[in-house]
Amino acid sequence: MEKSSASKKRANEILLTGIVAGNVERIRQGIEMGADIERAGESGRTPLMHAVYNGKIGAARFLLESGAKIEARDDFGYTPLKIALLLGHTDIATMLFENGANLGTRDNEGNALEVGVNENLRKEVGRWMSTKRQVERLGAKSSVDEIIEGLERDLRK
């Protein structure tokens, strides 16, 4: 039986309020009630993008685990990774990268991922790209966790 539009609307409201609050249980409740985790709202932003925008790493991680598309694009062609980098949410950017976010994505203007990102983050993205190529050449002998730990150590220097 399909849920009524009123109950779906309520489920989506619960999902979004859970995201803004960073409340994973509320997000889970919204999903269980039938919220659409790919429903694009204002400016084409998905729930995952809202979690990233609000700096809620737990919410973003839970949405990914629940099937949210990591490469979703908003009306500007921004992905969750680009949003995280532009807003300086390096913890979320790292988590997205670790979960397979594409570093080669360009927005609707054709700008590469790191365009508009501050210099430290630009260097980090450069290291990610370099490290990814190195891992591919080595046959992925290093774990993603080891790569991320190395990037974080480099940023602290």
C-alpha positions, 0 to 999 in steps of 0.5 A: 500500500502506497503511503499518502502524500501527507504521510510522505510529507511528514516523513520528509519533514522528520528526515530533514529536521533530523539532518539539521539537528544531526539526530540519526535516530530522527533520520532513521525514523523519517526513512522508516516512515517513507522519506525519500533520501534522494528527494531534491529540495531547494536548489536541487539539494538532496538530504545528503547535501543538507547534512554536508551543508550543515556539517553533520558528519554522523547524519551524512554517514548514516544517509550513505549507509542507507543508500544515498547517492554520493555523486548526486548533483544539485542545480549547480552541478555540485556534489556532496564532496564539493559542498564539503570542501567549499564549506571547509568541512574536511572531516566530511570531505575525508569521509566522502572520499573514503566512501568513493566520492569522485575527485574528477567531478566538474560542476555545471560551469566546468570547474574542477572540484578544487576551484574556489576551495581555500589553499589548504583544502586545495593542497589536500585535494591534490594529495588525495588525487596523487595518493589515489593514483599511487594506490592504483599503481600499487594495486591498492596495497594501502588501505583507505584508512592509512591514506586518510591518516597520512593526509590528516598528518600532513595537514597538521604539519 
